[in-house]
Each structure stands twice: as C-alpha cells, then as structure tokens.
Amino acid sequence: MVELFMKKTSVSEPHQELEEIHNILGISQREQDEKPEASIRIKMRQQMERLWSINEESIQQLIAKAKGEYLPQLLNGLPFNYQKTLHLMEHSMEMPSCMGLPVHYHLRMPLHVSARGTLKIVNQNGLKDVQIQAEIHPVYAWKTHVKLAIKCPFSGKLYQAGVMRHVVVETPLRALIRKAPEGHAVIAISPAPLQQGTPAGEIDLVTFHQRVKS
C-alpha cells in the first residue's frame, strides 16, 4: 500500500484521490492577486508623524527616477537645503507660595535644524574609481525661555523675571568617500574653511548667548 502511494505521488500528474477529496470539500487553489506592500512610519516626540507605503512598483519608479533625474544632477552637483523648526519642549504650571500669592512658571524650548550644501559624484575611471563629494553646513540651534511670574491681587500688577538662552552649533565640513581601484574605500572628513586656505583665527563651532529679563 505504501509502495503504491509512493508510486502515485511520484508522478507529476495530480493524485486522483486527492482531487476527489478537493471536489467533495469544495477546496480550490487560491492565487494571490494582491501585491505585497510595506509601510514605513516615523514619529518624533508626539508632534511629527510621517507614513510612507512602498511596494515593488513604487521601488521601481524610485529607481527609474533616481537614474533619470538625480544621477545627472549628482554628476553636476546637487544642492540641498533642509530646514525644520519644532517645539522641543513647552511646560507651564502654577504653584502656591508662602506669601499666599500664586507663582506661574513657564518653560519653552524651540529647536531649529538646518542642513544645506552640495552633493556631487565624480567618476574618473568608470566604476573602478568613484568619488562622492559632499559640502555640508549643518546648524543645530535651540532657545530656552524660562519665565517666573507673580500676580499681585491687590495692585493687579504682574511681576515677572526670565532668562533666555540661545545655543547654536555649526559644523561646516567637507566629506569625501572614494572607492579606490584596489577595491577598498577611503573616507575623509575635514573642516570646510580649510578648503579656502588656512583660517586667520579660531573656528567657532558653538555660540552661546544669555539674556536676563525682568
């Protein structure tokens, strides 16, 4: 019986008994008509949310667009400029004081991110010697506003004092990624002002300002 079943199943044609079972139970072969898809979701600090859907067709369109539009621009130098401002933190509260007057506390911290520069591909010897050059000027800046206020119910005046701090971080740099003919990759990063010669003084990377208000 086992030998007979093995002989029948070894034939490429469908098994007759299995076909009868499929017909009795109403089982049919299911073909997948839907194309597989995937979703990419990015969420930052409960404020910004992005959702992208990708499939085989969108990936092929992206590759074709990169070859037809972005590649010629990269060979000539593709400029980019990204700016984003958001409220990193904001908090307010009121608390009683020993004098019986309510004290109001407010904290606000806006954030600004900037990245501008140029991206270029240099092809000197075919695919054996390819260079990617990037001139990037990233800026990371944020402000801190802290305010403490007391409102006097007798005079109806508001007495307040605050501190504002401003921090800016700038790191202009030049990056070079090269695939050498020997097969190894070379990565070089240097400050962008060095491309214009030796700086006359120090290169400021961090700037800090503070102002007291009353």
N, C-alpha and C positions, 0 to 999 in steps of 0.2 A: 504493500500500500504506500509506504514511504517512497520506494523507488518510482512508483507510478506518478506520485505527486511531484517529485523532483523532475521527472521527465517532462511532465506537462508544463511546469513552471519555467523550465529552461527554454521553452520555445518562445520566440518573440511575440507570437500572437497572444491576445488576451485569453485568460483562462475562462472556459465556458461556464464552470460552476460559479465563479466569481461574478460573471456577467449576469447570471440568473439571480444571484443574491442582490446585486445592484438594482436589477429591474423590479424585484419584489419590494425592496425597501425604498425605491424611488431615489436612489443615490445617483447623482450626476457629477461629472468632473467640473470643478469650479476654476474658472480662469480669472485672473486678476486684471481688471481693466484700469484700475486706478494706478497712477504713477506715484512712486514713493516720494514723500516730501519731508522736509525737516524745518524746524523753526529755531531761530536764534533770538533770545530775549536778554536784554541788558537793562538793569535797573540800578540807579545810583541814588542812595540816600533818600528814598521815598519821594523824590522830586522829579527825576527824569527817567522815562522808560521808553525803550525802543524795541520793536518787534519786527523781525525780517523772516520771510518764508522763502526757502530755496528748494529747488528740485533740479532734475537733470537738464531741463530746458533753460532755466534761469542761469545755471552754471555755464552752459554752452554759450548763451548770449553774453555773459560777462567776459568769457574768454575771447569771443569774437570782438567785443567792444574794446577790450584791452589791446588786442593786436591791431585793430583798425584805427583807434583814436589815441590811446595813451602811449603806445610804443613810439610812433613818430614824434610825439611831444617830448617823450623822455630822451630821445636822441638829440633833440634841440635844446632841452632844458625845460622842465615842467615846474612852473611856480605854484606854490600852495600857500594858503593863508587861512588858518583856523582860529576862530575867536569864540570863546564861550565864557559867559558870566552866569553865576548862580549864587544863591544864598546858602552858604555852607552851614550857618547856624543862626538861629534867632530865638531869643528866650526873654520872657517878661514875667515878673512876679511882684506881688505886694506883700509886705510883712509888717507886723506891728512893731513899734519901738517902745522903749521905756518911758518916753515922754507922752505916749498916747497918740502920736501922730503916725499915720501910715507912711511907710517908706516904699517907694517904687524903684525897682531895679530892672534895667533893660539892657540886653546884650544883642548885638547884631554883627555878623561877620560875613560880608560879601566876598566872593572869590572870583578872580578872573584868570583864565588860562589862555595863552596865545602861543601859536607856533606858526611861523612863516619862514619861507626860504625857497630853495630851488633844488629839484632832484633831477639828475642827469645820468644817462647811461653812455659810456664811452666804449666803443667796440673797435679795438685796434687790430686784432689778428683773428677775426672770426670768433667762434665760441671758445677758442683756446685762451684768449686774453680779454676778459670783460671786466670793466670797472663801473662801479656805481658811486657817483659823487653826490654828496648832499651838503648844502649850505643851510644850516638850521639856526634860527634865532628864537629859542623858546623863552617865554616870560611867564613867571608864576607870581601873581600878586594877590594879596588879600589885605583887607582892612578890618580892624576891630573897633567897634563903637561900644563903649561902656558908659552908661548914664545912671546916676543915682539921684533921685529927686524926692523932696518932701513938700507936701502941700499943706500950708497952714490954714486951718478953717476959720481962724479969727480975722486974718487980714485978707484971705482969699488969694494970696500970692504963692507962686511955685518957686521953690529954691532948689536948684539942681547943680550938679557938677558932673563932669565926664572926662573921659580920656579917649583919644583916637590914636591908634597905632596903624602905621602903614608900612608893610614889608613888601619889597619887590626883589625877586630873584631872577637874574638874567644870565644865561649861559650860552652865548653865541659860540658855535663850534662848526667845524668842518669835518665831515666823516668820509672816509674812502674805503670801499670794500672792493677788493680785486681778486679775481680768480686767475692765478698765475698759470703759465703753460705747463709747469711741473705738476699741477693738479691741486696744490694747496691754496688756501685762501688767506689773504692778508687784510687785516682791519687796522686802520689808522684813524685816530681822532686827535684833533689839535684845535686850539682856540682860533676862532675866525679872525680876530685882529692881527694875528701873526702873518696872515696872507698879505697884509698891506705894509709889512715891514715891522721892525722892532718897535713896540709901543714906547712912547716917551715916558710914561709913568706906570702906575699900577692899573690893573684891570678890575674894575668894581663889579663884583658878582652879586652882592647883596646890599640893598639900600634900605635903611630903616629911618622912619620919621615918627615922632610922637608929639602930640599937641594936647594940652590940658585946657578944658573949657569950664567956665563957671558962670 
